[in-house]
Amino acid sequence: MTPAPLLAAGLAAEQKSAEVTDWAARVGWVVGLALFVALVYWLMREGWKWRGTLQSDLPELPSAPDDPGPARLSMSGRYHGSTTAGQWLDRIVAHGLGTRSRVELTLTDAGLDVVRPGATDFFVPAAQLREARLDKGIAGKVLTEGGLLVVTWAHGERLIDSGFRSDHAAEHNEWADVINSMIDKSVINTDSTEGAER
């Protein structure tokens, strides 16, 4: 035999047909993965609903008065959620407070009007405001230092921290200063032990 036919015979022996894909196994894995993802999503949803049930003692959120007065400050941005005051991971989901959304904030002498397109609006009367500060995080959202405006307010028996981020973060300092100047310090002193215990 000449070298060329030997080479051709050797190449032919080395070539194999491509393996046939085991479609049943592949489909089984895809279906199994889809069921696992659906189970995890369902468990998260049930956990969210259970947390809402545990917080059912939270009273209905107040709505803005018909005439809140002229705006002292206004801001567009994002609402990142509410937590129990001082516990930045204890998210409050009752009455839609756990729903993130766009927000339009308006501060008047009557209080803080929180308008959220696609979510429940609420109003914090000036007498219920306890503190405003700059922070870096609230349940599920961590930003740079001072990237979040956190407003502490009383609602029912609870003190609540609500986190907002302006489209223009430079506004946060002014908001914190003006809200803190509106707060009645005598009311804060009576609530300070309650907030510390939570």
C-alpha positions in Angstrom: 0.0 0.0 0.0 1.2 3.5 -0.8 1.4 6.1 2.0 -1.6 8.1 0.7 -4.1 5.2 0.9 -2.7 4.3 4.4 -3.2 7.9 5.5 -6.7 8.0 4.2 -7.6 4.8 5.9 -6.2 6.1 9.2 -8.2 9.3 9.0 -11.4 7.4 8.2 -10.8 5.2 11.2 -10.4 8.2 13.5 -13.5 10.0 12.3 -16.6 9.2 14.3 -20.1 10.3 13.9 -21.3 13.0 16.2 -23.0 11.8 19.4 -26.8 12.1 19.2 -28.2 14.5 21.8 -30.2 12.9 24.5 -33.2 15.2 24.2 -35.2 13.5 27.0 -32.5 14.2 29.5 -32.0 17.8 28.4 -35.7 18.5 28.5 -35.9 16.9 31.9 -33.2 19.2 33.2 -34.8 22.3 31.8 -38.3 21.4 33.2 -36.7 20.6 36.6 -34.9 24.0 36.7 -38.0 25.8 35.7 -40.0 24.1 38.5 -37.2 25.0 41.0 -37.3 28.6 40.0 -41.1 28.7 40.2 -40.9 27.1 43.7 -38.4 29.7 44.9 -40.6 32.5 43.5 -43.7 31.1 45.2 -41.9 30.8 48.6 -40.7 34.4 48.3 -44.2 35.5 47.5 -45.7 33.6 50.4 -43.0 35.0 52.8 -44.0 38.5 51.6 -47.7 37.8 52.3 -46.9 36.3 55.7 -44.9 39.4 56.7 -47.9 41.5 55.7 -50.1 39.4 57.9 -47.8 39.8 60.8 -47.9 43.5 60.3 -51.7 43.7 60.0 -51.9 45.7 63.3 -50.4 48.7 61.5 -53.2 51.3 61.0 -54.3 52.6 57.6 -52.0 55.2 56.1 -53.2 58.8 56.4 -54.0 60.7 53.2 -53.1 64.3 52.5 -55.4 67.0 53.7 -57.4 68.9 51.1 -55.4 72.1 51.7 -51.9 71.2 53.0 -50.6 74.7 52.4 -47.7 76.0 50.2 -44.8 73.7 49.5 -41.6 74.3 51.4 -39.7 71.7 49.4 -40.5 69.3 46.6 -38.5 66.4 45.2 -38.7 63.7 42.5 -36.9 60.4 43.0 -37.3 56.9 44.2 -39.0 55.4 47.3 -37.0 52.4 48.5 -39.2 51.1 51.3 -39.9 51.4 55.0 -38.5 49.5 58.0 -39.0 49.5 61.7 -37.0 52.5 63.0 -33.5 51.6 63.9 -33.7 48.2 62.2 -32.8 48.8 58.6 -33.4 45.1 57.6 -36.9 44.8 59.2 -38.9 45.7 56.1 -42.5 46.8 56.6 -44.8 45.6 53.8 -48.3 46.3 55.2 -50.4 48.8 53.2 -47.9 48.8 50.3 -45.1 50.3 52.3 -42.7 47.6 51.0 -43.4 48.4 47.4 -40.5 50.3 45.7 -41.6 53.0 43.3 -41.0 56.4 41.8 -42.0 59.2 44.2 -42.9 62.8 44.3 -42.3 64.3 47.8 -43.8 67.6 48.9 -43.0 69.1 52.3 -45.5 71.6 53.7 -46.2 73.0 57.1 -48.9 70.3 57.4 -46.5 67.5 56.8 -44.8 65.2 54.2 -46.9 64.2 51.2 -45.6 61.0 49.5 -47.1 60.5 46.0 -46.2 57.2 44.4 -47.4 56.4 40.9 -48.5 52.8 40.7 -48.4 52.4 44.5 -50.2 53.6 47.6 -49.8 57.3 48.4 -49.5 58.4 52.0 -49.1 61.5 54.1 -47.0 62.0 57.3 -48.5 64.8 59.4 -45.9 67.2 60.7 -46.7 66.2 64.3 -45.7 62.6 63.5 -42.3 63.5 62.0 -39.4 62.4 64.4 -36.2 62.7 62.5 -34.6 63.1 59.0 -31.0 61.9 58.3 -28.7 60.8 55.5 -27.9 57.2 55.4 -26.5 54.6 53.1 -29.0 51.8 53.2 -32.5 50.4 53.9 -33.8 46.9 53.5 -32.7 45.6 50.1 -31.0 48.8 49.0 -27.4 49.9 49.8 -26.0 53.1 48.4 -23.0 55.3 49.0 -22.7 57.1 52.3 -25.4 59.8 52.4 -27.1 58.5 49.3 -30.4 58.0 51.0 -32.7 60.4 52.8 -34.3 58.5 55.7 -37.3 60.0 57.4 -38.4 58.6 60.8 -42.1 59.0 61.6 -44.6 57.7 64.1 -47.6 55.7 62.9 -49.8 54.0 65.4 -47.6 52.3 68.0 -44.6 52.1 65.7 -41.7 54.3 64.6 -41.0 53.8 60.9 -38.0 54.7 58.8 -38.8 55.5 55.1 -36.0 55.7 52.6 -36.0 58.1 49.6 -33.4 58.9 47.0 -33.7 62.1 45.1 -32.9 62.3 41.4 -30.5 65.1 42.5 -28.8 63.7 45.6 -27.4 67.2 46.5 -31.0 68.0 47.7 -30.8 65.5 50.6 -29.0 67.8 53.0 -31.5 70.6 52.6 -34.4 68.1 53.1 -32.9 66.7 56.3 -32.2 70.2 57.7 -35.7 71.5 57.0 -37.5 68.5 58.3 -35.4 68.5 61.5 -36.2 72.2 62.0 -39.9 71.4 61.8 -39.9 68.7 64.4 -41.1 69.4 67.9 -38.3 68.2 70.2 -40.6 67.6 73.2 -42.4 64.9 71.2 -39.2 63.2 70.2 -38.1 62.9 73.8 -41.3 61.0 74.8 -40.8 58.6 71.8 -37.1 58.1 72.1 -37.3 55.1 74.5 -40.0 53.5 72.4 -37.8 53.7 69.3 -34.8 52.4 71.1 -36.6 49.2 72.2 -37.7 48.3 68.7 
